[in-house]
Each structure stands twice: as C-alpha cells, then as structure tokens.
C-alpha cells in the first residue's frame, strides 16, 4: 500500500512538491529531499496534503506522474521542485551482482573499527525480530 501527497507553500498557497511513500510518514519526513526542496522549506512554511492513501504502489506511481504533469516541474516551466517526472520509485529493488560489486568497490580495503562492528551487530540482532515495515523505518531514520 502507498500514499500520494503534495507539499503546499503557505506563503503563496501553491503546491511545490508531489511525492509518494509507503505510508503517510514519508509525506511529513524532511529527510532524503533534494536541495531545491530544502531551499523552499528554509524560506517558508508548508503544509502536507495527502491526496490518496492506502492505494496500490503501482497506481500511486501512475498518479504521481499525472500530478507532476499537471503542475509541471520548474525545469519545464511549472511550479514543482520535483527533479523527475515521477513514477520512478524502486520498491523492493534487487541489485545485480555487477551493481553490488560497483557499489562495494569504494569500500574495498577499508577497516572497520571494533565500535562500528559492535554497533552493526547489535542493529542486526534487533532487526531480525522485527517485521518488514519496522525494519524499513529503522533504515530510514
């Protein structure tokens, strides 16, 4: 299940971002946002409007594309700070072996401190007993 939301600038009462998330928490989150979004939020207050909740993820991606096409990105002469045309979420992505090697290459040969190892092991122990949704929340925060 997913939700579709928009962020509305309070100073001019206009939407400036359209997004989707697995639940409404994402709509209120300020993490993992682009610099343009952060710039707007740094200058003015905004409100969150959840447009659709508890909808299929694929349907949410379709609706996100439609709303971004409606308001248009700044880059395309519109009002949104979205960087993409929408619908490009990757829920449950499984990386290929080649992609994993590319992502791991920068860390080859690096040593991890004992403190970091213990912290990671504790996280894994806690994570094993959690449901899938709870695990995702731990990774985001």
N, CA, C and O atoms as CSV, one atom per row, in Angstrom:
chain,resi,resn,atom,element,x,y,z
A,1,UNK,N,N,0.840,-1.184,0.000
A,1,UNK,CA,C,0.000,0.000,0.000
A,1,UNK,C,C,0.879,1.239,0.000
A,1,UNK,O,O,2.021,1.204,0.456
A,2,UNK,N,N,0.339,2.323,-0.511
A,2,UNK,CA,C,1.121,3.553,-0.642
A,2,UNK,C,C,0.210,4.756,-0.474
A,2,UNK,O,O,-1.010,4.635,-0.359
A,3,UNK,N,N,0.847,5.927,-0.464
A,3,UNK,CA,C,0.084,7.172,-0.429
A,3,UNK,C,C,0.715,8.162,-1.406
A,3,UNK,O,O,1.910,8.099,-1.696
A,4,UNK,N,N,-0.106,9.064,-1.901
A,4,UNK,CA,C,0.345,10.146,-2.769
A,4,UNK,C,C,0.076,11.437,-2.018
A,4,UNK,O,O,-1.001,11.611,-1.448
A,5,UNK,N,N,1.048,12.348,-2.012
A,5,UNK,CA,C,0.895,13.590,-1.256
A,5,UNK,C,C,1.480,14.763,-2.018
A,5,UNK,O,O,2.236,14.597,-2.975
A,6,UNK,N,N,1.109,15.965,-1.562
A,6,UNK,CA,C,1.733,17.171,-2.110
A,6,UNK,C,C,2.079,18.105,-0.965
A,6,UNK,O,O,1.407,18.139,0.065
A,7,UNK,N,N,3.141,18.856,-1.173
A,7,UNK,CA,C,3.561,19.876,-0.221
A,7,UNK,C,C,3.138,21.217,-0.789
A,7,UNK,O,O,3.386,21.521,-1.956
A,8,UNK,N,N,2.494,22.020,0.057
A,8,UNK,CA,C,1.948,23.304,-0.379
A,8,UNK,C,C,2.613,24.428,0.398
A,8,UNK,O,O,2.628,24.417,1.629
A,9,UNK,N,N,3.165,25.399,-0.324
A,9,UNK,CA,C,3.760,26.574,0.313
A,9,UNK,C,C,2.651,27.386,0.964
A,9,UNK,O,O,1.635,27.666,0.328
A,10,UNK,N,N,2.834,27.767,2.231
A,10,UNK,CA,C,1.815,28.550,2.918
A,10,UNK,C,C,1.828,30.021,2.491
A,10,UNK,O,O,0.800,30.694,2.559
A,11,UNK,N,N,2.986,30.519,2.054
A,11,UNK,CA,C,3.059,31.940,1.694
A,11,UNK,C,C,2.292,32.282,0.425
A,11,UNK,O,O,1.725,33.369,0.322
A,12,UNK,N,N,2.268,31.372,-0.540
A,12,UNK,CA,C,1.551,31.643,-1.790
A,12,UNK,C,C,0.446,30.624,-2.070
A,12,UNK,O,O,-0.194,30.677,-3.120
A,13,UNK,N,N,0.221,29.702,-1.143
A,13,UNK,CA,C,-0.820,28.676,-1.264
A,13,UNK,C,C,-0.747,27.919,-2.603
A,13,UNK,O,O,-1.749,27.720,-3.290
A,14,UNK,N,N,0.490,27.508,-2.940
A,14,UNK,CA,C,0.709,26.761,-4.177
A,14,UNK,C,C,1.506,25.500,-3.865
A,14,UNK,O,O,2.404,25.526,-3.023
A,15,UNK,N,N,1.184,24.390,-4.540
A,15,UNK,CA,C,1.982,23.183,-4.344
A,15,UNK,C,C,3.391,23.382,-4.892
A,15,UNK,O,O,3.590,24.076,-5.889
A,16,UNK,N,N,4.365,22.764,-4.227
A,16,UNK,CA,C,5.726,22.845,-4.743
A,16,UNK,C,C,6.382,21.481,-4.852
A,16,UNK,O,O,7.495,21.369,-5.366
A,17,UNK,N,N,5.702,20.435,-4.373
A,17,UNK,CA,C,6.274,19.094,-4.471
A,17,UNK,C,C,5.159,18.059,-4.468
A,17,UNK,O,O,4.198,18.174,-3.707
A,18,UNK,N,N,5.288,17.054,-5.315
A,18,UNK,CA,C,4.386,15.899,-5.356
A,18,UNK,C,C,5.235,14.674,-5.056
A,18,UNK,O,O,6.321,14.516,-5.614
A,19,UNK,N,N,4.744,13.803,-4.172
A,19,UNK,CA,C,5.520,12.623,-3.838
A,19,UNK,C,C,4.665,11.430,-3.473
A,19,UNK,O,O,3.461,11.553,-3.247
A,20,UNK,N,N,5.309,10.267,-3.418
A,20,UNK,CA,C,4.651,9.045,-2.975
A,20,UNK,C,C,5.486,8.425,-1.867
A,20,UNK,O,O,6.689,8.667,-1.772
A,21,UNK,N,N,4.847,7.636,-1.043
A,21,UNK,CA,C,5.530,6.931,0.023
A,21,UNK,C,C,4.759,5.672,0.376
A,21,UNK,O,O,3.612,5.491,-0.033
A,22,UNK,N,N,5.401,4.813,1.136
A,22,UNK,CA,C,4.733,3.575,1.532
A,22,UNK,C,C,3.662,3.824,2.578
A,22,UNK,O,O,2.744,3.020,2.740
A,23,UNK,N,N,3.781,4.933,3.284
A,23,UNK,CA,C,2.758,5.338,4.234
A,23,UNK,C,C,2.823,6.851,4.385
A,23,UNK,O,O,3.670,7.500,3.771
A,24,UNK,N,N,1.941,7.413,5.191
A,24,UNK,CA,C,1.879,8.870,5.305
A,24,UNK,C,C,3.074,9.459,6.042
A,24,UNK,O,O,3.277,10.672,5.992
A,25,UNK,N,N,3.873,8.641,6.723
A,25,UNK,CA,C,5.069,9.162,7.400
A,25,UNK,C,C,6.002,9.845,6.412
A,25,UNK,O,O,6.607,10.869,6.730
A,26,UNK,N,N,6.120,9.284,5.221
A,26,UNK,CA,C,7.023,9.857,4.222
A,26,UNK,C,C,6.601,11.281,3.849
A,26,UNK,O,O,7.452,12.135,3.602
A,27,UNK,N,N,5.313,11.532,3.807
A,27,UNK,CA,C,4.810,12.855,3.444
A,27,UNK,C,C,5.295,13.924,4.427
A,27,UNK,O,O,5.502,15.075,4.043
A,28,UNK,N,N,5.473,13.544,5.688
A,28,UNK,CA,C,5.877,14.502,6.721
A,28,UNK,C,C,7.384,14.503,6.991
A,28,UNK,O,O,7.874,15.318,7.773
A,29,UNK,N,N,8.106,13.606,6.356
A,29,UNK,CA,C,9.540,13.474,6.574
A,29,UNK,C,C,10.311,14.567,5.839
A,29,UNK,O,O,9.946,14.960,4.730
A,30,UNK,N,N,11.386,15.055,6.471
A,30,UNK,CA,C,12.235,16.057,5.832
A,30,UNK,C,C,13.559,15.458,5.369
A,30,UNK,O,O,14.426,16.175,4.868
A,31,UNK,N,N,13.716,14.158,5.534
A,31,UNK,CA,C,14.960,13.507,5.125
A,31,UNK,C,C,14.878,13.050,3.668
A,31,UNK,O,O,13.794,12.823,3.130
A,32,UNK,N,N,16.035,12.923,3.055
A,32,UNK,CA,C,16.151,12.454,1.672
A,32,UNK,C,C,15.353,13.322,0.708
A,32,UNK,O,O,14.597,12.813,-0.120
A,33,UNK,N,N,15.526,14.627,0.820
A,33,UNK,CA,C,14.888,15.592,-0.080
A,33,UNK,C,C,15.973,16.301,-0.882
A,33,UNK,O,O,17.117,16.398,-0.438
A,34,UNK,N,N,15.618,16.791,-2.049
A,34,UNK,CA,C,16.604,17.471,-2.886
A,34,UNK,C,C,16.903,18.884,-2.371
A,34,UNK,O,O,16.156,19.427,-1.557
A,35,UNK,N,N,17.986,19.461,-2.847
A,35,UNK,CA,C,18.437,20.778,-2.372
A,35,UNK,C,C,17.399,21.861,-2.678
A,35,UNK,O,O,17.220,22.789,-1.890
A,36,UNK,N,N,16.731,21.745,-3.797
A,36,UNK,CA,C,15.711,22.727,-4.167
A,36,UNK,C,C,14.555,22.694,-3.167
A,36,UNK,O,O,14.074,23.740,-2.732
A,37,UNK,N,N,14.110,21.485,-2.805
A,37,UNK,CA,C,13.049,21.323,-1.809
A,37,UNK,C,C,13.488,21.955,-0.489
A,37,UNK,O,O,12.724,22.694,0.133
A,38,UNK,N,N,14.709,21.666,-0.064
A,38,UNK,CA,C,15.227,22.206,1.194
A,38,UNK,C,C,15.310,23.727,1.158
A,38,UNK,O,O,15.064,24.384,2.170
A,39,UNK,N,N,15.649,24.285,0.018
A,39,UNK,CA,C,15.722,25.736,-0.127
A,39,UNK,C,C,14.349,26.370,0.083
A,39,UNK,O,O,14.237,27.380,0.778
A,40,UNK,N,N,13.325,25.801,-0.499
A,40,UNK,CA,C,11.960,26.324,-0.346
A,40,UNK,C,C,11.516,26.222,1.105
A,40,UNK,O,O,10.981,27.179,1.664
A,41,UNK,N,N,11.736,25.070,1.711
A,41,UNK,CA,C,11.319,24.847,3.100
A,41,UNK,C,C,12.096,25.758,4.059
A,41,UNK,O,O,11.583,26.134,5.112
A,42,UNK,N,N,13.329,26.110,3.693
A,42,UNK,CA,C,14.115,27.024,4.508
A,42,UNK,C,C,13.591,28.452,4.482
A,42,UNK,O,O,13.882,29.235,5.386
A,43,UNK,N,N,12.824,28.796,3.460
A,43,UNK,CA,C,12.319,30.162,3.299
A,43,UNK,C,C,10.883,30.343,3.763
A,43,UNK,O,O,10.488,31.448,4.134
A,44,UNK,N,N,10.105,29.282,3.746
A,44,UNK,CA,C,8.687,29.416,4.057
A,44,UNK,C,C,8.146,28.154,4.726
A,44,UNK,O,O,8.754,27.088,4.641
A,45,UNK,N,N,7.021,28.284,5.379
A,45,UNK,CA,C,6.339,27.125,5.956
A,45,UNK,C,C,5.568,26.411,4.856
A,45,UNK,O,O,5.274,26.979,3.804
A,46,UNK,N,N,5.253,25.156,5.127
A,46,UNK,CA,C,4.473,24.394,4.156
A,46,UNK,C,C,3.515,23.478,4.886
A,46,UNK,O,O,3.695,23.174,6.065
A,47,UNK,N,N,2.498,23.046,4.171
A,47,UNK,CA,C,1.569,22.076,4.728
A,47,UNK,C,C,1.562,20.851,3.838
A,47,UNK,O,O,1.892,20.919,2.654
A,48,UNK,N,N,1.182,19.733,4.424
A,48,UNK,CA,C,1.139,18.457,3.705
A,48,UNK,C,C,-0.309,18.109,3.435
A,48,UNK,O,O,-1.150,18.161,4.332
A,49,UNK,N,N,-0.592,17.757,2.208
A,49,UNK,CA,C,-1.924,17.294,1.854
A,49,UNK,C,C,-1.797,15.894,1.263
A,49,UNK,O,O,-1.167,15.709,0.222
A,50,UNK,N,N,-2.387,14.926,1.920
A,50,UNK,CA,C,-2.388,13.553,1.411
A,50,UNK,C,C,-3.535,13.442,0.423
A,50,UNK,O,O,-4.702,13.589,0.786
A,51,UNK,N,N,-3.192,13.183,-0.819
A,51,UNK,CA,C,-4.190,13.120,-1.887
A,51,UNK,C,C,-4.852,11.747,-1.969
A,51,UNK,O,O,-6.068,11.642,-2.133
A,52,UNK,N,N,-4.040,10.694,-1.855
A,52,UNK,CA,C,-4.540,9.315,-1.861
A,52,UNK,C,C,-3.807,8.549,-0.776
A,52,UNK,O,O,-2.595,8.697,-0.620
A,53,UNK,N,N,-4.522,7.743,-0.036
A,53,UNK,CA,C,-3.905,6.922,0.999
A,53,UNK,C,C,-4.390,5.488,0.841
A,53,UNK,O,O,-5.497,5.236,0.366
A,54,UNK,N,N,-3.535,4.555,1.250
A,54,UNK,CA,C,-3.892,3.131,1.179
A,54,UNK,C,C,-4.214,2.710,-0.255
A,54,UNK,O,O,-5.201,2.013,-0.492
A,55,UNK,N,N,-3.389,3.130,-1.203
A,55,UNK,CA,C,-3.576,2.724,-2.596
A,55,UNK,C,C,-2.429,1.815,-3.011
A,55,UNK,O,O,-1.384,1.785,-2.361
A,56,UNK,N,N,-2.626,1.085,-4.078
A,56,UNK,CA,C,-1.608,0.194,-4.618
A,56,UNK,C,C,-0.393,1.021,-5.042
A,56,UNK,O,O,-0.550,2.123,-5.568
A,57,UNK,N,N,0.814,0.499,-4.818
A,57,UNK,CA,C,2.041,1.240,-5.119
A,57,UNK,C,C,2.154,1.573,-6.604
A,57,UNK,O,O,2.555,2.683,-6.956
A,58,UNK,N,N,1.810,0.640,-7.470
A,58,UNK,CA,C,1.880,0.896,-8.919
A,58,UNK,C,C,0.906,1.995,-9.325
A,58,UNK,O,O,1.225,2.835,-10.166
A,59,UNK,N,N,-0.274,1.988,-8.727
A,59,UNK,CA,C,-1.267,3.032,-9.003
A,59,UNK,C,C,-0.756,4.382,-8.495
A,59,UNK,O,O,-0.963,5.407,-9.145
A,60,UNK,N,N,-0.092,4.388,-7.338
A,60,UNK,CA,C,0.472,5.627,-6.790
A,60,UNK,C,C,1.507,6.214,-7.745
A,60,UNK,O,O,1.571,7.431,-7.917
A,61,UNK,N,N,2.308,5.366,-8.360
A,61,UNK,CA,C,3.322,5.847,-9.311
A,61,UNK,C,C,2.661,6.485,-10.536
A,61,UNK,O,O,3.141,7.495,-11.051
A,62,UNK,N,N,1.579,5.901,-10.988
A,62,UNK,CA,C,0.836,6.450,-12.134
A,62,UNK,C,C,0.254,7.814,-11.770
A,62,UNK,O,O,0.381,8.773,-12.531
A,63,UNK,N,N,-0.384,7.893,-10.603
A,63,UNK,CA,C,-0.995,9.156,-10.176
A,63,UNK,C,C,0.071,10.224,-9.940
A,63,UNK,O,O,-0.166,11.398,-10.228
A,64,UNK,N,N,1.236,9.843,-9.424
A,64,UNK,CA,C,2.313,10.803,-9.217
A,64,UNK,C,C,2.716,11.421,-10.562
A,64,UNK,O,O,2.891,12.635,-10.661
A,65,UNK,N,N,2.858,10.598,-11.573
A,65,UNK,CA,C,3.190,11.100,-12.914
A,65,UNK,C,C,2.135,12.092,-13.398
A,65,UNK,O,O,2.463,13.145,-13.944
A,66,UNK,N,N,0.861,11.740,-13.191
A,66,UNK,CA,C,-0.232,12.606,-13.643
A,66,UNK,C,C,-0.186,13.966,-12.953
A,66,UNK,O,O,-0.332,14.998,-13.608
A,67,UNK,N,N,0.015,13.975,-11.633
A,67,UNK,CA,C,0.041,15.243,-10.896
A,67,UNK,C,C,1.265,16.084,-11.255
A,67,UNK,O,O,1.173,17.309,-11.343
A,68,UNK,N,N,2.399,15.439,-11.459
A,68,UNK,CA,C,3.594,16.189,-11.860
A,68,UNK,C,C,3.386,16.768,-13.259
A,68,UNK,O,O,3.809,17.892,-13.530
A,69,UNK,N,N,2.745,16.019,-14.143
A,69,UNK,CA,C,2.445,16.529,-15.485
A,69,UNK,C,C,1.458,17.700,-15.407
A,69,UNK,O,O,1.544,18.638,-16.199
A,70,UNK,N,N,0.531,17.646,-14.460
A,70,UNK,CA,C,-0.461,18.711,-14.288
A,70,UNK,C,C,0.192,20.021,-13.847
A,70,UNK,O,O,-0.043,21.070,-14.448
A,71,UNK,N,N,1.013,19.958,-12.798
A,71,UNK,CA,C,1.636,21.168,-12.251
A,71,UNK,C,C,2.959,21.525,-12.955
A,71,UNK,O,O,3.373,22.684,-12.952
A,72,UNK,N,N,3.587,20.564,-13.530
A,72,UNK,CA,C,4.887,20.684,-14.207
A,72,UNK,C,C,6.017,21.070,-13.255
A,72,UNK,O,O,5.828,21.802,-12.283
A,73,UNK,N,N,7.191,20.548,-13.577
A,73,UNK,CA,C,8.392,20.877,-12.818
A,73,UNK,C,C,8.861,22.274,-13.200
A,73,UNK,O,O,8.565,22.748,-14.297
A,74,UNK,N,N,9.593,22.940,-12.302
A,74,UNK,CA,C,10.156,24.266,-12.613
A,74,UNK,C,C,10.975,24.196,-13.892
A,74,UNK,O,O,10.919,25.082,-14.745
A,75,UNK,N,N,11.725,23.130,-13.994
A,75,UNK,CA,C,12.586,22.890,-15.160
A,75,UNK,C,C,11.792,22.920,-16.468
A,75,UNK,O,O,12.329,23.260,-17.522
A,76,UNK,N,N,10.502,22.558,-16.386
A,76,UNK,CA,C,9.636,22.507,-17.562
A,76,UNK,C,C,8.658,23.682,-17.620
A,76,UNK,O,O,7.681,23.650,-18.368
A,77,UNK,N,N,8.931,24.731,-16.815
A,77,UNK,CA,C,8.072,25.919,-16.816
A,77,UNK,C,C,6.924,25.856,-15.823
A,77,UNK,O,O,6.003,26.669,-15.897
A,78,UNK,N,N,6.961,24.903,-14.893
A,78,UNK,CA,C,5.897,24.761,-13.914
A,78,UNK,C,C,6.281,25.285,-12.544
A,78,UNK,O,O,7.113,26.184,-12.423
A,79,UNK,N,N,5.664,24.712,-11.502
A,79,UNK,CA,C,5.859,25.223,-10.141
A,79,UNK,C,C,6.476,24.212,-9.174
A,79,UNK,O,O,6.727,24.544,-8.016
A,80,UNK,N,N,6.720,22.994,-9.631
A,80,UNK,CA,C,7.208,21.945,-8.724
A,80,UNK,C,C,8.733,21.868,-8.677
A,80,UNK,O,O,9.416,22.126,-9.668
A,81,UNK,N,N,9.245,21.509,-7.508
A,81,UNK,CA,C,10.691,21.314,-7.369
A,81,UNK,C,C,11.081,19.847,-7.565
A,81,UNK,O,O,12.225,19.477,-7.303
A,82,UNK,N,N,10.158,19.018,-8.017
A,82,UNK,CA,C,10.485,17.625,-8.315
A,82,UNK,C,C,11.578,17.578,-9.373
A,82,UNK,O,O,11.570,18.370,-10.315
A,83,UNK,N,N,12.513,16.655,-9.219
A,83,UNK,CA,C,13.601,16.531,-10.181
A,83,UNK,C,C,13.259,15.582,-11.319
A,83,UNK,O,O,13.824,15.679,-12.408
A,84,UNK,N,N,12.326,14.657,-11.064
A,84,UNK,CA,C,11.966,13.675,-12.090
A,84,UNK,C,C,10.507,13.865,-12.493
A,84,UNK,O,O,9.778,14.660,-11.900
A,85,UNK,N,N,10.104,13.124,-13.503
A,85,UNK,CA,C,8.719,13.179,-13.959
A,85,UNK,C,C,7.800,12.291,-13.130
A,85,UNK,O,O,6.598,12.225,-13.386
A,86,UNK,N,N,8.365,11.607,-12.138
A,86,UNK,CA,C,7.573,10.786,-11.229
A,86,UNK,C,C,7.446,9.342,-11.674
A,86,UNK,O,O,7.786,8.971,-12.797
A,87,UNK,N,N,6.940,8.543,-10.743
A,87,UNK,CA,C,6.703,7.144,-11.052
A,87,UNK,C,C,7.947,6.296,-11.136
A,87,UNK,O,O,7.890,5.165,-11.619
A,88,UNK,N,N,9.080,6.818,-10.674
A,88,UNK,CA,C,10.323,6.066,-10.809
A,88,UNK,C,C,10.780,5.459,-9.490
A,88,UNK,O,O,11.964,5.169,-9.317
A,89,UNK,N,N,9.862,5.268,-8.569
A,89,UNK,CA,C,10.206,4.629,-7.308
A,89,UNK,C,C,10.648,3.195,-7.530
A,89,UNK,O,O,10.241,2.561,-8.504
A,90,UNK,N,N,11.476,2.681,-6.637
A,90,UNK,CA,C,12.010,1.329,-6.800
A,90,UNK,C,C,11.797,0.523,-5.524
A,90,UNK,O,O,12.755,0.211,-4.816
A,91,UNK,N,N,10.575,0.196,-5.238
A,91,UNK,CA,C,10.240,-0.575,-4.057
A,91,UNK,C,C,10.735,-2.004,-4.212
A,91,UNK,O,O,10.410,-2.670,-5.195
A,92,UNK,N,N,11.517,-2.482,-3.251
A,92,UNK,CA,C,11.979,-3.863,-3.260
A,92,UNK,C,C,12.995,-4.180,-4.337
A,92,UNK,O,O,13.033,-5.306,-4.835
A,93,UNK,N,N,13.816,-3.219,-4.706
A,93,UNK,CA,C,14.808,-3.439,-5.763
A,93,UNK,C,C,15.832,-4.486,-5.322
A,93,UNK,O,O,16.252,-4.509,-4.165
A,94,UNK,N,N,16.224,-5.343,-6.249
A,94,UNK,CA,C,17.271,-6.322,-6.011
A,94,UNK,C,C,18.397,-6.001,-6.992
A,94,UNK,O,O,18.214,-6.108,-8.205
A,95,UNK,N,N,19.551,-5.610,-6.476
A,95,UNK,CA,C,20.671,-5.227,-7.321
A,95,UNK,C,C,21.348,-6.460,-7.920
A,95,UNK,O,O,21.429,-7.511,-7.285
A,96,UNK,N,N,21.829,-6.310,-9.150
A,96,UNK,CA,C,22.562,-7.389,-9.814
A,96,UNK,C,C,23.930,-7.550,-9.142
A,96,UNK,O,O,24.382,-6.675,-8.404
A,97,UNK,N,N,24.560,-8.663,-9.409
A,97,UNK,CA,C,25.887,-8.916,-8.833
A,97,UNK,C,C,26.872,-7.843,-9.292
A,97,UNK,O,O,27.705,-7.390,-8.507
A,98,UNK,N,N,26.781,-7.442,-10.543
A,98,UNK,CA,C,27.673,-6.401,-11.092
A,98,UNK,C,C,27.461,-5.069,-10.354
A,98,UNK,O,O,28.422,-4.384,-10.005
A,99,UNK,N,N,26.192,-4.714,-10.123
A,99,UNK,CA,C,25.891,-3.455,-9.425
A,99,UNK,C,C,26.418,-3.503,-7.994
A,99,UNK,O,O,26.950,-2.513,-7.493
A,100,UNK,N,N,26.270,-4.661,-7.330
A,100,UNK,CA,C,26.769,-4.798,-5.960
A,100,UNK,C,C,28.281,-4.613,-5.903
A,100,UNK,O,O,28.809,-3.998,-4.977
A,101,UNK,N,N,28.971,-5.156,-6.909
A,101,UNK,CA,C,30.433,-5.002,-6.954
A,101,UNK,C,C,30.819,-3.541,-7.129
A,101,UNK,O,O,31.759,-3.065,-6.492
A,102,UNK,N,N,30.102,-2.831,-7.987
A,102,UNK,CA,C,30.387,-1.412,-8.220
A,102,UNK,C,C,30.151,-0.592,-6.951
A,102,UNK,O,O,30.926,0.311,-6.635
A,103,UNK,N,N,29.090,-0.909,-6.234
A,103,UNK,CA,C,28.785,-0.171,-5.004
A,103,UNK,C,C,29.785,-0.506,-3.901
A,103,UNK,O,O,30.097,0.343,-3.065
A,104,UNK,N,N,30.282,-1.729,-3.896
A,104,UNK,CA,C,31.206,-2.154,-2.852
A,104,UNK,C,C,32.650,-1.757,-3.102
A,104,UNK,O,O,33.446,-1.687,-2.166
A,105,UNK,N,N,32.997,-1.496,-4.362
A,105,UNK,CA,C,34.383,-1.194,-4.730
A,105,UNK,C,C,35.003,-0.045,-3.922
A,105,UNK,O,O,36.154,-0.175,-3.505
A,106,UNK,N,N,34.303,1.070,-3.679
A,106,UNK,CA,C,34.923,2.161,-2.924
A,106,UNK,C,C,35.289,1.785,-1.482
A,106,UNK,O,O,36.113,2.459,-0.864
A,107,UNK,N,N,34.700,0.738,-0.951
A,107,UNK,CA,C,34.968,0.334,0.435
A,107,UNK,C,C,35.991,-0.791,0.562
A,107,UNK,O,O,36.337,-1.189,1.674
A,108,UNK,N,N,36.475,-1.305,-0.559
A,108,UNK,CA,C,37.460,-2.386,-0.521
A,108,UNK,C,C,38.712,-1.922,0.217
A,108,UNK,O,O,39.229,-0.834,-0.035
A,109,UNK,N,N,39.180,-2.749,1.115
A,109,UNK,CA,C,40.416,-2.446,1.833
A,109,UNK,C,C,40.249,-1.551,3.046
A,109,UNK,O,O,41.207,-1.342,3.790
A,110,UNK,N,N,39.057,-1.021,3.261
A,110,UNK,CA,C,38.839,-0.162,4.425
A,110,UNK,C,C,38.648,-1.038,5.661
A,110,UNK,O,O,38.054,-2.114,5.583
A,111,UNK,N,N,39.145,-0.579,6.779
A,111,UNK,CA,C,38.962,-1.321,8.023
A,111,UNK,C,C,37.861,-0.658,8.835
A,111,UNK,O,O,37.687,0.560,8.817
A,112,UNK,N,N,37.132,-1.493,9.538
A,112,UNK,CA,C,36.027,-1.011,10.360
A,112,UNK,C,C,36.441,-1.125,11.822
A,112,UNK,O,O,36.999,-2.140,12.239
A,113,UNK,N,N,36.169,-0.089,12.587
A,113,UNK,CA,C,36.551,-0.091,13.997
A,113,UNK,C,C,35.718,-1.118,14.771
A,113,UNK,O,O,34.630,-1.497,14.338
A,114,UNK,N,N,36.231,-1.556,15.897
A,114,UNK,CA,C,35.507,-2.514,16.738
A,114,UNK,C,C,34.174,-1.930,17.198
A,114,UNK,O,O,33.168,-2.636,17.259
A,115,UNK,N,N,34.172,-0.636,17.521
A,115,UNK,CA,C,32.940,0.034,17.950
A,115,UNK,C,C,31.882,-0.065,16.854
A,115,UNK,O,O,30.719,-0.359,17.128
A,116,UNK,N,N,32.296,0.183,15.609
A,116,UNK,CA,C,31.369,0.149,14.484
A,116,UNK,C,C,30.852,-1.279,14.257
A,116,UNK,O,O,29.673,-1.474,13.960
A,117,UNK,N,N,31.733,-2.272,14.397
A,117,UNK,CA,C,31.316,-3.668,14.234
A,117,UNK,C,C,30.253,-4.038,15.263
A,117,UNK,O,O,29.241,-4.655,14.929
A,118,UNK,N,N,30.492,-3.651,16.534
A,118,UNK,CA,C,29.531,-3.964,17.592
A,118,UNK,C,C,28.190,-3.287,17.334
A,118,UNK,O,O,27.133,-3.892,17.511
A,119,UNK,N,N,28.244,-2.029,16.914
A,119,UNK,CA,C,27.017,-1.287,16.629
A,119,UNK,C,C,26.228,-1.977,15.515
A,119,UNK,O,O,25.009,-2.127,15.607
A,120,UNK,N,N,26.927,-2.388,14.475
A,120,UNK,CA,C,26.291,-3.059,13.349
A,120,UNK,C,C,25.695,-4.403,13.780
A,120,UNK,O,O,24.572,-4.731,13.397
A,121,UNK,N,N,26.433,-5.176,14.566
A,121,UNK,CA,C,25.934,-6.468,15.036
A,121,UNK,C,C,24.696,-6.297,15.912
A,121,UNK,O,O,23.749,-7.077,15.805
A,122,UNK,N,N,24.697,-5.290,16.772
A,122,UNK,CA,C,23.525,-5.030,17.613
A,122,UNK,C,C,22.324,-4.664,16.758
A,122,UNK,O,O,21.205,-5.093,17.041
A,123,UNK,N,N,22.546,-3.880,15.721
A,123,UNK,CA,C,21.461,-3.497,14.820
A,123,UNK,C,C,20.874,-4.730,14.145
A,123,UNK,O,O,19.655,-4.868,14.041
A,124,UNK,N,N,21.750,-5.627,13.687
A,124,UNK,CA,C,21.290,-6.838,13.013
A,124,UNK,C,C,20.493,-7.716,13.979
A,124,UNK,O,O,19.459,-8.267,13.600
A,125,UNK,N,N,20.963,-7.853,15.223
A,125,UNK,CA,C,20.243,-8.666,16.211
A,125,UNK,C,C,18.852,-8.109,16.463
A,125,UNK,O,O,17.883,-8.864,16.533
A,126,UNK,N,N,18.748,-6.791,16.600
A,126,UNK,CA,C,17.454,-6.156,16.835
A,126,UNK,C,C,16.570,-6.324,15.613
A,126,UNK,O,O,15.380,-6.613,15.736
A,127,UNK,N,N,17.155,-6.144,14.427
A,127,UNK,CA,C,16.399,-6.177,13.183
A,127,UNK,C,C,15.775,-7.542,12.912
A,127,UNK,O,O,14.680,-7.610,12.354
A,128,UNK,N,N,16.438,-8.624,13.291
A,128,UNK,CA,C,15.938,-9.971,12.990
A,128,UNK,C,C,14.572,-10.235,13.596
A,128,UNK,O,O,13.785,-10.999,13.037
A,129,UNK,N,N,14.279,-9.616,14.733
A,129,UNK,CA,C,12.998,-9.854,15.383
A,129,UNK,C,C,11.894,-8.913,14.933
A,129,UNK,O,O,10.769,-9.019,15.421
A,130,UNK,N,N,12.179,-8.001,14.020
A,130,UNK,CA,C,11.198,-7.011,13.605
A,130,UNK,C,C,10.463,-7.419,12.338
A,130,UNK,O,O,10.951,-8.227,11.549
A,131,UNK,N,N,9.278,-6.842,12.160
A,131,UNK,CA,C,8.527,-7.047,10.937
A,131,UNK,C,C,9.179,-6.236,9.824
A,131,UNK,O,O,9.989,-5.347,10.086
A,132,UNK,N,N,8.826,-6.542,8.596
A,132,UNK,CA,C,9.420,-5.873,7.438
A,132,UNK,C,C,9.259,-4.348,7.507
A,132,UNK,O,O,10.218,-3.617,7.258
A,133,UNK,N,N,8.062,-3.864,7.840
A,133,UNK,CA,C,7.806,-2.414,7.900
A,133,UNK,C,C,8.667,-1.753,8.967
A,133,UNK,O,O,9.198,-0.665,8.745
A,134,UNK,N,N,8.813,-2.394,10.120
A,134,UNK,CA,C,9.632,-1.839,11.189
A,134,UNK,C,C,11.092,-1.758,10.771
A,134,UNK,O,O,11.788,-0.805,11.121
A,135,UNK,N,N,11.560,-2.757,10.020
A,135,UNK,CA,C,12.951,-2.752,9.533
A,135,UNK,C,C,13.173,-1.550,8.623
A,135,UNK,O,O,14.191,-0.864,8.715
A,136,UNK,N,N,12.205,-1.306,7.746
A,136,UNK,CA,C,12.320,-0.193,6.808
A,136,UNK,C,C,12.407,1.131,7.565
A,136,UNK,O,O,13.179,2.011,7.183
A,137,UNK,N,N,11.627,1.278,8.627
A,137,UNK,CA,C,11.668,2.508,9.430
A,137,UNK,C,C,13.023,2.683,10.080
A,137,UNK,O,O,13.529,3.803,10.150
A,138,UNK,N,N,13.622,1.613,10.554
A,138,UNK,CA,C,14.939,1.714,11.181
A,138,UNK,C,C,15.978,2.170,10.166
A,138,UNK,O,O,16.868,2.954,10.493
A,139,UNK,N,N,15.865,1.678,8.932
A,139,UNK,CA,C,16.854,2.026,7.912
A,139,UNK,C,C,16.723,3.493,7.493
A,139,UNK,O,O,17.729,4.137,7.195
A,140,UNK,N,N,15.506,4.025,7.467
A,140,UNK,CA,C,15.279,5.396,7.042
A,140,UNK,C,C,15.767,6.385,8.087
A,140,UNK,O,O,16.347,7.414,7.742
A,141,UNK,N,N,15.540,6.087,9.357
A,141,UNK,CA,C,15.866,7.052,10.414
A,141,UNK,C,C,17.218,6.846,10.910
A,141,UNK,O,O,17.664,7.567,11.803
